[in-house]
Amino acid sequence: MARNYWLVKTEPDVFSWKKFVKDGKATWDGVRNYTARNNLRAMKKGDLALFYHSNIGKEVVGIAEVTREFYPDVTAHGADWSVVDFAPVKPFNQPVTLKQVKEEPSLVEMALVKRSRLSVQPVLPSEFKKILSMGKTKA
């Protein structure tokens, strides 16, 4: 099965990796950017996402898997927004900071560097593999 890769951002003081693992799942709601929404809609069950703590920490801390493809976001009150469901796969053995990503020559074109404010981003297979390597983690 061909798998796509993504990066999803969350503020750890709002929804952290630790809470995600404790809950065992998450509905990725509240996305209000059209590009990010379209990225959610492109996700397929089984795709993997890098779980990124934004604002505080600014680091990739784990891997999540899409468990349910997009459906309407009930928090949008009638507007055309979507959610997907995720489950935690595993934490990184060593978090990968934004600074490390920016300093890695093979990642200079990554959306995290080029479009840093986008909350749901595509990740190339080579970028995903490199981030895992930097985090001393295997999928």
C-alpha atoms as an extended CHARMM CRD file, in Angstrom:
* protein
*
       139  EXT
         1         1  MET       CA              0.0000000000        0.0000000000        0.0000000000  PROA      1               0.0000000000
         2         2  ALA       CA              1.3470000000        3.4000000000       -0.9740000000  PROA      2               0.0000000000
         3         3  ARG       CA              1.4490000000        5.6400000000        2.0380000000  PROA      3               0.0000000000
         4         4  ASN       CA              1.5600000000        9.4200000000        2.2190000000  PROA      4               0.0000000000
         5         5  TYR       CA              3.2640000000       11.4060000000        4.9390000000  PROA      5               0.0000000000
         6         6  TRP       CA              2.2030000000       14.5210000000        6.7630000000  PROA      6               0.0000000000
         7         7  LEU       CA              3.0830000000       16.8360000000        9.6160000000  PROA      7               0.0000000000
         8         8  VAL       CA              0.4140000000       18.0760000000       12.0290000000  PROA      8               0.0000000000
         9         9  LYS       CA              1.0090000000       20.8560000000       14.5080000000  PROA      9               0.0000000000
        10        10  THR       CA             -0.4570000000       21.2720000000       17.9450000000  PROA      10              0.0000000000
        11        11  GLU       CA              0.2670000000       23.5460000000       20.8430000000  PROA      11              0.0000000000
        12        12  PRO       CA              1.4360000000       21.2410000000       23.6460000000  PROA      12              0.0000000000
        13        13  ASP       CA             -0.2720000000       23.3220000000       26.3340000000  PROA      13              0.0000000000
        14        14  VAL       CA             -3.5630000000       22.6860000000       24.4790000000  PROA      14              0.0000000000
        15        15  PHE       CA             -3.0720000000       19.1330000000       23.1840000000  PROA      15              0.0000000000
        16        16  SER       CA              0.2590000000       17.4580000000       23.8700000000  PROA      16              0.0000000000
        17        17  TRP       CA              1.7590000000       14.1710000000       22.7320000000  PROA      17              0.0000000000
        18        18  LYS       CA              1.3620000000       12.9470000000       26.3070000000  PROA      18              0.0000000000
        19        19  LYS       CA             -2.3910000000       13.6700000000       26.2500000000  PROA      19              0.0000000000
        20        20  PHE       CA             -2.6850000000       12.1280000000       22.7670000000  PROA      20              0.0000000000
        21        21  VAL       CA             -1.1050000000        8.8960000000       24.0260000000  PROA      21              0.0000000000
        22        22  LYS       CA             -3.2750000000        8.9240000000       27.1570000000  PROA      22              0.0000000000
        23        23  ASP       CA             -6.4370000000        9.4230000000       25.0580000000  PROA      23              0.0000000000
        24        24  GLY       CA             -5.3080000000        6.8200000000       22.5100000000  PROA      24              0.0000000000
        25        25  LYS       CA             -6.8540000000        8.7580000000       19.6430000000  PROA      25              0.0000000000
        26        26  ALA       CA             -7.6940000000       12.2530000000       18.4450000000  PROA      26              0.0000000000
        27        27  THR       CA            -10.0850000000       13.9610000000       16.0980000000  PROA      27              0.0000000000
        28        28  TRP       CA             -8.0680000000       16.6760000000       14.3710000000  PROA      28              0.0000000000
        29        29  ASP       CA            -10.6240000000       19.4730000000       14.4630000000  PROA      29              0.0000000000
        30        30  GLY       CA            -10.5590000000       23.2460000000       14.4590000000  PROA      30              0.0000000000
        31        31  VAL       CA             -8.4530000000       23.6080000000       11.2910000000  PROA      31              0.0000000000
        32        32  ARG       CA             -9.5030000000       26.8920000000        9.6460000000  PROA      32              0.0000000000
        33        33  ASN       CA             -7.0490000000       27.3070000000        6.8040000000  PROA      33              0.0000000000
        34        34  TYR       CA             -8.0950000000       26.1430000000        3.3330000000  PROA      34              0.0000000000
        35        35  THR       CA             -4.7300000000       24.6460000000        2.4050000000  PROA      35              0.0000000000
        36        36  ALA       CA             -4.5460000000       22.7670000000        5.7200000000  PROA      36              0.0000000000
        37        37  ARG       CA             -8.1610000000       21.6020000000        5.2530000000  PROA      37              0.0000000000
        38        38  ASN       CA             -7.3560000000       20.3350000000        1.7600000000  PROA      38              0.0000000000
        39        39  ASN       CA             -4.3720000000       18.4680000000        3.1990000000  PROA      39              0.0000000000
        40        40  LEU       CA             -6.6740000000       16.8170000000        5.7460000000  PROA      40              0.0000000000
        41        41  ARG       CA             -8.9870000000       15.8310000000        2.9090000000  PROA      41              0.0000000000
        42        42  ALA       CA             -6.0730000000       14.2540000000        1.0140000000  PROA      42              0.0000000000
        43        43  MET       CA             -5.1470000000       11.9760000000        3.9270000000  PROA      43              0.0000000000
        44        44  LYS       CA             -5.8800000000        8.2720000000        3.6060000000  PROA      44              0.0000000000
        45        45  LYS       CA             -6.3330000000        5.6820000000        6.3210000000  PROA      45              0.0000000000
        46        46  GLY       CA             -2.8870000000        4.3180000000        7.1810000000  PROA      46              0.0000000000
        47        47  ASP       CA             -0.9940000000        7.5010000000        6.2730000000  PROA      47              0.0000000000
        48        48  LEU       CA              1.5660000000        8.5880000000        8.8700000000  PROA      48              0.0000000000
        49        49  ALA       CA              2.0290000000       12.0570000000       10.3260000000  PROA      49              0.0000000000
        50        50  LEU       CA              4.8140000000       13.6660000000       12.2700000000  PROA      50              0.0000000000
        51        51  PHE       CA              3.3520000000       15.0540000000       15.5000000000  PROA      51              0.0000000000
        52        52  TYR       CA              4.8240000000       18.5260000000       16.0230000000  PROA      52              0.0000000000
        53        53  HSD       CA              4.6550000000       20.6570000000       19.1680000000  PROA      53              0.0000000000
        54        54  SER       CA              4.3630000000       24.2700000000       18.0170000000  PROA      54              0.0000000000
        55        55  ASN       CA              4.9210000000       27.4570000000       20.0010000000  PROA      55              0.0000000000
        56        56  ILE       CA              6.3180000000       25.6600000000       23.0530000000  PROA      56              0.0000000000
        57        57  GLY       CA              9.2100000000       23.3630000000       22.1980000000  PROA      57              0.0000000000
        58        58  LYS       CA              8.9300000000       23.6490000000       18.4010000000  PROA      58              0.0000000000
        59        59  GLU       CA              9.8460000000       20.0150000000       17.8540000000  PROA      59              0.0000000000
        60        60  VAL       CA              8.6710000000       16.7860000000       16.2850000000  PROA      60              0.0000000000
        61        61  VAL       CA              7.8830000000       14.4310000000       19.1570000000  PROA      61              0.0000000000
        62        62  GLY       CA              6.0440000000       11.4480000000       17.6990000000  PROA      62              0.0000000000
        63        63  ILE       CA              4.3400000000        9.5840000000       14.8670000000  PROA      63              0.0000000000
        64        64  ALA       CA              0.5690000000        9.4090000000       14.3930000000  PROA      64              0.0000000000
        65        65  GLU       CA             -1.4790000000        7.2990000000       11.9900000000  PROA      65              0.0000000000
        66        66  VAL       CA             -4.6600000000        8.2910000000       10.1660000000  PROA      66              0.0000000000
        67        67  THR       CA             -7.3920000000        5.9500000000       11.3940000000  PROA      67              0.0000000000
        68        68  ARG       CA            -10.3880000000        7.6190000000        9.7420000000  PROA      68              0.0000000000
        69        69  GLU       CA            -10.4340000000        9.7060000000        6.5820000000  PROA      69              0.0000000000
        70        70  PHE       CA            -11.9990000000       13.1410000000        6.4540000000  PROA      70              0.0000000000
        71        71  TYR       CA            -15.5230000000       13.9110000000        7.5470000000  PROA      71              0.0000000000
        72        72  PRO       CA            -17.3280000000       17.1420000000        8.5320000000  PROA      72              0.0000000000
        73        73  ASP       CA            -15.9570000000       19.1600000000       11.4430000000  PROA      73              0.0000000000
        74        74  VAL       CA            -18.8890000000       19.5850000000       13.8340000000  PROA      74              0.0000000000
        75        75  THR       CA            -17.0780000000       22.4790000000       15.5400000000  PROA      75              0.0000000000
        76        76  ALA       CA            -17.4170000000       24.5060000000       12.2910000000  PROA      76              0.0000000000
        77        77  HSD       CA            -21.1690000000       25.1830000000       12.7370000000  PROA      77              0.0000000000
        78        78  GLY       CA            -22.2770000000       24.5600000000        9.1660000000  PROA      78              0.0000000000
        79        79  ALA       CA            -19.1580000000       25.7490000000        7.3820000000  PROA      79              0.0000000000
        80        80  ASP       CA            -17.2220000000       23.4950000000        4.9980000000  PROA      80              0.0000000000
        81        81  TRP       CA            -14.3840000000       22.2770000000        7.2280000000  PROA      81              0.0000000000
        82        82  SER       CA            -13.1260000000       18.7420000000        7.7730000000  PROA      82              0.0000000000
        83        83  VAL       CA            -11.4640000000       16.5510000000       10.3800000000  PROA      83              0.0000000000
        84        84  VAL       CA             -9.5690000000       13.2670000000       10.3730000000  PROA      84              0.0000000000
        85        85  ASP       CA             -8.9520000000       10.8430000000       13.2130000000  PROA      85              0.0000000000
        86        86  PHE       CA             -5.4730000000        9.8740000000       14.3740000000  PROA      86              0.0000000000
        87        87  ALA       CA             -4.0010000000        7.2880000000       16.7200000000  PROA      87              0.0000000000
        88        88  PRO       CA             -0.5390000000        7.5290000000       18.2590000000  PROA      88              0.0000000000
        89        89  VAL       CA              2.0440000000        5.1430000000       16.7880000000  PROA      89              0.0000000000
        90        90  LYS       CA              5.1730000000        5.8850000000       18.7950000000  PROA      90              0.0000000000
        91        91  PRO       CA              7.1170000000        8.7030000000       20.3990000000  PROA      91              0.0000000000
        92        92  PHE       CA             10.4280000000        9.8650000000       19.0490000000  PROA      92              0.0000000000
        93        93  ASN       CA             13.4250000000        8.5540000000       20.9630000000  PROA      93              0.0000000000
        94        94  GLN       CA             14.8620000000       12.0510000000       20.6260000000  PROA      94              0.0000000000
        95        95  PRO       CA             12.6900000000       15.0530000000       19.6760000000  PROA      95              0.0000000000
        96        96  VAL       CA             13.7390000000       16.8440000000       16.4800000000  PROA      96              0.0000000000
        97        97  THR       CA             13.7170000000       20.6120000000       16.9050000000  PROA      97              0.0000000000
        98        98  LEU       CA             12.7650000000       23.1750000000       14.2890000000  PROA      98              0.0000000000
        99        99  LYS       CA             16.3180000000       24.4870000000       14.5690000000  PROA      99              0.0000000000
       100       100  GLN       CA             17.7040000000       21.0570000000       13.6410000000  PROA      100             0.0000000000
       101       101  VAL       CA             15.3180000000       20.8010000000       10.6940000000  PROA      101             0.0000000000
       102       102  LYS       CA             16.3530000000       24.2410000000        9.4130000000  PROA      102             0.0000000000
       103       103  GLU       CA             20.0330000000       23.3340000000        9.7400000000  PROA      103             0.0000000000
       104       104  GLU       CA             19.6900000000       20.0530000000        7.8080000000  PROA      104             0.0000000000
       105       105  PRO       CA             20.5680000000       20.6880000000        4.1200000000  PROA      105             0.0000000000
       106       106  SER       CA             18.2880000000       17.9050000000        2.8450000000  PROA      106             0.0000000000
       107       107  LEU       CA             15.2720000000       19.5340000000        4.5360000000  PROA      107             0.0000000000
       108       108  VAL       CA             15.5860000000       23.1430000000        3.3280000000  PROA      108             0.0000000000
       109       109  GLU       CA             12.6140000000       22.7080000000        0.9670000000  PROA      109             0.0000000000
       110       110  MET       CA             10.3930000000       21.0690000000        3.5930000000  PROA      110             0.0000000000
       111       111  ALA       CA              7.0280000000       22.7840000000        4.1800000000  PROA      111             0.0000000000
       112       112  LEU       CA              7.9580000000       23.1520000000        7.8590000000  PROA      112             0.0000000000
       113       113  VAL       CA             10.7490000000       25.4680000000        6.7190000000  PROA      113             0.0000000000
       114       114  LYS       CA              9.0850000000       27.1050000000        3.6870000000  PROA      114             0.0000000000
       115       115  ARG       CA              5.4990000000       27.4290000000        4.9990000000  PROA      115             0.0000000000
       116       116  SER       CA              6.1150000000       27.3600000000        8.7150000000  PROA      116             0.0000000000
       117       117  ARG       CA              2.6780000000       28.6430000000        9.7630000000  PROA      117             0.0000000000
       118       118  LEU       CA              0.7040000000       25.9180000000        7.9450000000  PROA      118             0.0000000000
       119       119  SER       CA             -0.7740000000       23.5800000000       10.5740000000  PROA      119             0.0000000000
       120       120  VAL       CA             -1.2500000000       20.4950000000        8.3600000000  PROA      120             0.0000000000
       121       121  GLN       CA              1.5130000000       19.8900000000        5.8390000000  PROA      121             0.0000000000
       122       122  PRO       CA              2.5450000000       17.2470000000        3.3340000000  PROA      122             0.0000000000
       123       123  VAL       CA              5.9210000000       15.6250000000        3.9450000000  PROA      123             0.0000000000
       124       124  LEU       CA              7.9460000000       13.9100000000        1.2340000000  PROA      124             0.0000000000
       125       125  PRO       CA              8.9570000000       10.2890000000        1.9270000000  PROA      125             0.0000000000
       126       126  SER       CA             12.6320000000       11.3330000000        1.9510000000  PROA      126             0.0000000000
       127       127  GLU       CA             11.8830000000       14.1080000000        4.4720000000  PROA      127             0.0000000000
       128       128  PHE       CA              9.9020000000       11.7390000000        6.6820000000  PROA      128             0.0000000000
       129       129  LYS       CA             12.7360000000        9.2130000000        6.6340000000  PROA      129             0.0000000000
       130       130  LYS       CA             15.3140000000       11.9040000000        7.4430000000  PROA      130             0.0000000000
       131       131  ILE       CA             13.2780000000       13.2710000000       10.3710000000  PROA      131             0.0000000000
       132       132  LEU       CA             12.9020000000        9.7260000000       11.7590000000  PROA      132             0.0000000000
       133       133  SER       CA             16.6430000000        9.2280000000       11.4400000000  PROA      133             0.0000000000
       134       134  MET       CA             17.3300000000       12.5100000000       13.2500000000  PROA      134             0.0000000000
       135       135  GLY       CA             14.9120000000       11.4380000000       15.9910000000  PROA      135             0.0000000000
       136       136  LYS       CA             16.5930000000        8.0320000000       16.2640000000  PROA      136             0.0000000000
       137       137  THR       CA             13.1790000000        6.4640000000       15.6040000000  PROA      137             0.0000000000
       138       138  LYS       CA             11.8040000000        3.8510000000       13.2150000000  PROA      138             0.0000000000
       139       139  ALA       CA              8.2310000000        3.8750000000       11.8920000000  PROA      139             0.0000000000
